[in-house]
Amino acid sequence: MITPLGRTYNQNWQAVLDSKCAFTHLPDMFGHCQIGGRLPEYNLPHTSLKSKIHSLAKALAVDCIEDAKIDLVGQSDRDKWRTGCLLANQYGVQEIRHETAGKLRLVKQMPHVVSSAIAMDYEIRGTTGSPAGASVGGMMAIGQAYRLIRDGYMDRMLVGGLDFNCNHNVLPGMDNFGALCRDYNHDPQNAGRPFDVNRSGTILSDGGAFLMLETEEAALKRGAP
């Protein structure tokens, strides 16, 4: 898990216990909404595609796989074909839309390439894709992965969601059709109140989280902690 509150799961959990808020004022955003959860400049790994969304995906994958204590590359050929990867993302790939050169320019703007690149890094050969469902994309990935495992198609799945939303590609556009919070630009700490009578709208954030789902049999076979 990587969010504006922390680079690791433990940092994020401690931030929650400390009642910290991820939302800040974003004065560089034009339009009515100027708040969101912008990701700090964490030390993320470099990738061959040289884009922030791919670096974020790589960092999340490294953390998740280390936490699961599994060697995906060292699996048998059968297990590699029984391992899949579903990583939801939608807007982060648009950061390079203004690039006019480079043979990978188009490829880097395709959401499914985020999960495909991770699959190639870890020799994942099973079902791979990127559910596109905006705010619910990560939950869609988990649901699809669950069904693939339940119905016997896969034994384990690397799943999750990630995105970069607090930029000029996304936030102003969402604000234009009235979906975002507009009343707490100078009080972002108190803006997140979805069930309050004074709620003002959705608040976007950067970040992501990955999970490793697997059958009980597969987990026991590899001696999962």
N, C-alpha and C positions, 0 to 999 in steps of 0.2 A: 504494500500500500504506500503510495506517494501522493501527498496532498500539500496544500499551503501550510498545513500545521506540522508537517514532519516528513522526513525522508524514509523513515522506517515505520513498521507497524507499531513498535513499542513507543516511538515518539508520538505517533498519532493518538494512541490509547492514553498516554499520559496527558496530552493536550486536552482530550475529552474530560478526563478526570479533573483537570485544572480549570474546566469551563472556558477554555480559550475559543475564540471565534476566528474563522478563516477569512472572513470578509473584510475588505479594505476599500478605501476610497480610491477610484481610478480616474484621476483628473485628465488623463490623455484620451479618454473615451468621449466621443462626441455623441450628442443625443441626450435624452432625458435620464437614462440610467447610467450611473458612473460608479457602480460598486460591483464587486465580485471577488472570487477567490483566485488570485493570480499566483501561479507557482513561482517560488523563488528560484534563483539561479543555482540549483543543486548541481553537484558534480555527477553528471550522468555519462554513461559510456558513449563513445563515438561509434557510429555505424557506417557501413559503406554507402548508404543512401543519404547521409549527412543532413538529416532533418530532425527537428525536435521531437516529433511524435514517435519516430523510430528509436531515438535514444531513450525516450521515456518507456517505450515498450520493452526494450532490452533490459533496462534497469529493473522493471517490474518482474520480468521473466527470471532474471538472475536471483532476485530476492525470493520469489515464490518457489523456485526449484530447490534452492538451498534450504529453505524452510521445510519443504517436503522431504528433504534428504533422499533425493532420487537422482540416479545417473541416467538421463534419457539417452544420451549418445551411446552409452555402454550397453543399452538394451539389446536383446536378440532381435533379429529381423522380424520375427513374428510380433514381438511386443511393440516394435516401432510402427508396424502397420495397425496395431490395436490402440495406438495413442493418437489423440487428435488435439486440435487447437482452434478455439473460437474466441476471438478478441474483438469486441465491439468498439468502433470508433467512427466518427463522422466528419468532424470539422477540422481536426488537427492537420490532416493532409493538405488542406488548402493554403497553408502558410507559404508555399512556394509557387502559388498560382501565377505570380507575376514574372517568374523566371522565363526567359525567352530562348535559352540555349541549354544544351545538355541532352544526351540521348535518353536519360532516365527521367526527364521532366514529367512526362505523362504518367509513367509508372509510379512515381513518388506521390501522385495525387489520387491514387486508387486506394480506397480504404482497406480492401482485402489484402493488399501487399504488406500491411503491418503484420497480420497474422502469418502470412506466407513467409516473410523474412525470418520471423521467430521459428517457424516450423523448420526452415532450412538450417538455421543455426543449431538446432537440437535434434536434427534428423527425425522429426515427427512426420510420419507418412500417412497417417489416418485422416479423417475428416478435418478439413481446415477451412475457415471462413471468417467473415466479419459481419455479424448482424448489424443492420442499420436501423436503429429505432430511437435515435436522439437520446433523451434522458433515460429511457428504459432499455437501451441497447445491452448494457451489462447483464441485466436480469434476463433478457432474451437469450443471451449466450449461455447463462447458467441453466436455463430451462431446456434449451436445445441439447446441451451437453448431457444433462440428466436423462433425457429420453434416449439419446444415443447409447448411453451406458445401460439403462434399464432394459432396452430392447435388444441388447446383445451385440450391437455394432462396434462398440468401443469398450476398452477396459479402463482407460483413464483419459482425462481431458484437461488440458491447460485452458482455463477460461477466465474471462473478466472483461473490463471495459476501461477505456482511457480516452482523454481528449484534451485539447487546448481550446478554451472558449472565450477567455478574457483578452480578446484582440479585436482589431478593426475588421476582421473577416466575419466575425460571428456576432459579438455583442450588440453593435448598433443595428444589425439586421433584425435580430430578435426583438430589440427595443421598438423598432418601427411599427411592428404590428401589435404593440401593447402587451407583450407577454412578461416583461421584466419589472422588477421593483423600481419605482421612481421616487419614492417619498423619503428615503433614508440615505441620500448621497453623502451627507455630512454626519451621519450617525450609523455607519455600517454595522457596528457591534450589536445593534438592536434591530437590524433589518430582517433577520431570519425568524419569522413568526407565522408559519403556515396555517395554524389553527386559531389565530387571534382575529378579533373583529377589526383590528387596524392593519391587517396584512396588506401588502402592496403589490405582490407579484413574485415571480420566480427570480432566483439569484444564481447566476452561472458561476462555474469554477473550473479550474484546470486540475488535472491529476488522474489517478487511476488505481485499480486494485485487481490482482490476479489471484485465482484459487486453483488448486490441483484437486480435481474430483476423480475418484476411482472406485472400483468395486471393492468390497471387503476382501474377496479372494485375492485380487491383485495386490492389495495393500499388505495382506498377511504373507503372501508369497515373497515379497521383497523385504519383509521385515520392517515395514513402516513404523515410525515412532508413534 
